[in-house]
Amino acid sequence: MEDKDLQDQINKKMKNGWIKSRMMMEVLAIDPKKTKEALEKHVEKMASEDSIFVYRKDFKEVIETASPYRDIPKAYSAIVELEALTKDIDTLVFIVMNYGPSSIEILEPEKMTIDAGEIQGMLVSISTMLHRFAASSGGLMIKARDKPQ
């Protein structure tokens, strides 16, 4: 896609209220080729979502790093920096819960108005994820703690 066409697409989506963000994702694995492939596949899957428009991908070089596991002597890390547009704040929550970026920064707009329905949708998404996590752990009990002061 040409730069002008890309910029036109970005501008059109921004005028329609889409959110511009920057994020980083990292993959750690024991094989350098699989590390790179896994990260590329992960980004492709995210970019295929209807309410996400990834317009910049900067894959860094795969590097050897210390393994966080005692029985695995070395590992390989791959990082990608992305810039994307998302249809709404609920989509950003979806990205965080389903694609796990290491960091996410909202670039534009500086201020947003969120209606109760959007907040409710985000809370339902978070609740659904917690229930899935609990079910996968054999019915993990979630206990309320004291409300922060």
Order of alpha helices (4+ residues) and beta strands (2+ residues): alpha-beta-alpha-beta-beta-beta-alpha-beta-alpha
